[in-house]
Amino acid sequence: MDAERLLLPAPQVRRILVCQLRQIGDVLLATPAIRLLHEAYPAAEVHVFTEARCAAVLENNPHVARIWAVDKKQLTHLGKELAFYLRVARQGFDLVVDFQQLPRIRWVVALSRLFGCRHRLSYDPPWYNRWLYSHTVRPRDGYAAMCKASVLEPLGLAWRGERPELFLTPSEQAWAHEFLERSGLAGAPLVTVDPSHRRATRRWPAAHFGRVLGLAAAQRPGVRFLIAWGPGEKDLAQEVAAASGTADNGPGACLVPDQMLTLRQLAAVQERAALHFGTCSAPRHLAVAVGAPTLAVLGSTSDAWTYPSDEHGDVRLGLPCQPCNRNECDTMQCLTDLTPEAVLPELLRRLDQATAAGRTTRETI
């Protein structure tokens, strides 16, 4: 039944399960599809099956009724895993949408099928997984959120330009206001910076990041840079700040938070920022989700992760091998040869564009 239209009247749908285990950015990129499902089936509960570390970006989302968070530390053996998957499958889903086809998801899809779920959507699977799904599609090429949403085409649903979504609470917005005041960042054009990535082929050198921030600070003295960091990344953030030559020494300085910001705290700060600048990783998608303009430095990554809007862009060296999407490379030329001086004009242009539009540590409370 590949690509066959699925006639599924809204009154017949009580519960929907969306499966997107990881990564954090990919879970955010699934939120436009979640919105489409909720709007098409407003009386249905939309549940999401994901990893515990990704669940925070779905909190407070009005389109999500329940989050089934996989905590690997608690599911210590197969028996505990199966018991958890059974709990999920027994919810009586009328529709399951699988965006990844990972082993844990396949367990849930198979058990949901066993418990009577007739409608199970995914992208075209390998032949040995074909039995799991009632309807499959070849995803459309383009922006990643559009690609995910194209799995819903058998339902007659299509991506209409929806961006990823993260719904902040008033208390989280108030926290960001207080944090910026306490850090001396209120009132100045603020750029959040994420220089990290778990893959070396997607991580611009720290010295390059630092130099371009220093050059930008020299030309735009009032700008402040907040260098965010995650688990095990504080040393990298401090290395970038040191390489900028501006760390904590006056206007235009780089600031590295003493304590790691949570995902939602970072998003609340980004909501007030003039721009987010960094690699193509989760903070980039957080910024898009809260309406902050973005600029990413790309190595092996394609532009399929760049939201198609004038407020969002990327810069790359433009070698013939780009994008290769590889996780390993002998030369890393696409990153090492992309100089700070080459990136600076686009960084300044987007910063000026954002500040001209009034994005100067905006007040949202």
HUKA-V270479 format. One record per pair of residues at least 6 apart in sequence whose C-alpha atoms are under 8 Angstrom apart, sorted by the first residue. I is the first residue (numbers start at 1). GAP is how many residues later the second one is. Records with the same first field share a line. If there is no record, write none. Layout:
I: GAP  GAP
This chain:
1: 133  134  135
2: 132  133  134  135
3: 132  133  134  150  151
4: 131  150
5: 148  149  150  151
6: 129  148  149  150
7: 148
8: 147
10: 30  31  32  33
11: 30  32
12: 82
13: 28  30  31  81  82
14: 29  30  31  79  80
15: 29  30  31  32  76  77  78  79  80
16: 28  29  30  31  77  78  79  80  81
17: 29  30  31  32  76  78  79  80
18: 16  28  29  30  31  78  79  80  81
19: 29  30  31  77  78  79  80  81  86
20: 6  7  10  28  29  30  78  79  80
21: 6  28  29  30  33  79  81  84
22: 28  29  32
23: 31
24: 29  30  33  258
25: 256  257  258  260  261
27: 23  27  30
28: 29  30  136  137  138  257  258  261
29: 115  116  119  134  135  256
30: 115  118  119  134
31: 133  134
32: 113  117  127  130  131  132  133
33: 112  115  116  119  126
34: 12  29  30
35: 28
36: 121  122  123
37: 9
38: 6  7  8  25
40: 117
45: 19  20  21
46: 17  18  19  20
47: 17  18  19  20  21
48: 16  18  19  20
49: 18  19  20  21  56
50: 17  18  19  20
51: 18  19  20
52: 17  18  19
55: 12  14
56: 207  208
57: 109  206  207
58: 6  9  108  109
59: 108
60: 107  108  109
61: 105  106
68: 20
75: 6
85: 22  23  26
86: 22  25
88: 20
89: 19  20  22  23  26
90: 22  25
92: 20  23  24  25
93: 19  24
94: 23  24  25
95: 22  23  24  25  26
96: 13  21  23  24  25
97: 23  24  25  54  55
98: 7  11  22  23  24  25
99: 23  24  49  52
100: 22
101: 21  24
106: 26
109: 11  23
110: 22
113: 7  19
118: 16
119: 14  15  16
120: 12  13  14  15
121: 12  13  14  15  30  31
122: 11  13  14  15  29
123: 13  14  15  16  28
124: 6  12  13  14  15
125: 11
135: 19
136: 15
137: 13  14  16  17
138: 13
139: 8  9  11  12
140: 6  7  10
141: 6
142: 162
143: 160  161  162  163  164  165
144: 160  161
145: 14  18  19
146: 13  15
149: 8  9  10
150: 7  8  9
152: 6
163: 125  126  144
164: 121  122  124  125
165: 123  124  125
166: 120  123  124
167: 123
168: 96  100
170: 195
172: 92  93  96
173: 95  96  191  192
174: 191
175: 90  93
176: 89  92  93
177: 9  92  186
180: 6  89
185: 39  176
186: 175
187: 173  174  175
188: 34  35  36  172  173
189: 33  34  35  84  85  166  170  171  172
190: 33  34  35  36  82  83  84  85  170  171
191: 32  33  34  35  82  83  84  85  86
192: 33  34  35  36  78  81  83  84  85
193: 32  33  34  35  83  84  85
194: 33  34  35  82  83  84  85  89  90
195: 8  9  11  14  32  41  42  45  83  84
196: 7  33  37  40  82  83  85
197: 6  82  83  84
199: 128  129
200: 127  128
201: 98  99  125  126  127  128  131  134
202: 77  78  96  97  98  99  125  133
203: 76  95  96  132
204: 75  93  94  95  131  132
205: 130  131
206: 30  33  34  37
207: 32  33  36  37
208: 131  132
209: 31  34  35  131
210: 29  30  31  32  33  34  35
211: 32  33  34  129
212: 32  128  129  131  132
213: 12  31  41
214: 29  30  31  32
215: 29  129
216: 128  131  132
217: 6  7  29  35  36
218: 34
220: 32
221: 30  31
222: 29  30
223: 28  29  30
224: 27  28  29  30  31
225: 27  28  29  30
226: 28  29  30  31
227: 10  14  27  28  29  30
228: 9  28  29  32  33  38
229: 7  8  31  32
230: 30  31
231: 29
237: 19
238: 18
241: 6  13  14  15
244: 10
246: 6  7  8
247: 6  7  8
248: 6  7
263: 20
266: 17
267: 16  19  20  23
268: 22
270: 6  16  17  20  22
271: 16  19  20  21  91
272: 20  87  88  89  90  91  92
273: 19  86  87  88  89
274: 18  19  77  80  81  85  86  87
275: 17  18  19  20  75  76  79
276: 8  11  16  17  18  19
277: 7  17  18  19  20  70
278: 6  17  18  19
279: 17  18  19
280: 16  17  18  21  25
284: 10  12
287: 6  7
288: 6  19
293: 18  19  61
294: 17  18  19
295: 17  18  19  20  52  55
296: 17  18  19
297: 17  18  19
298: 16  17  18  37
299: 17  18  23  24  35  36
300: 22  23  24  25  26  27  34
301: 21  22  23  24
302: 20  21  22  23
303: 11
306: 6  7  8
307: 6
311: 39
315: 28  31
316: 18  22
317: 17  18  20  21
318: 16
319: 15
322: 12
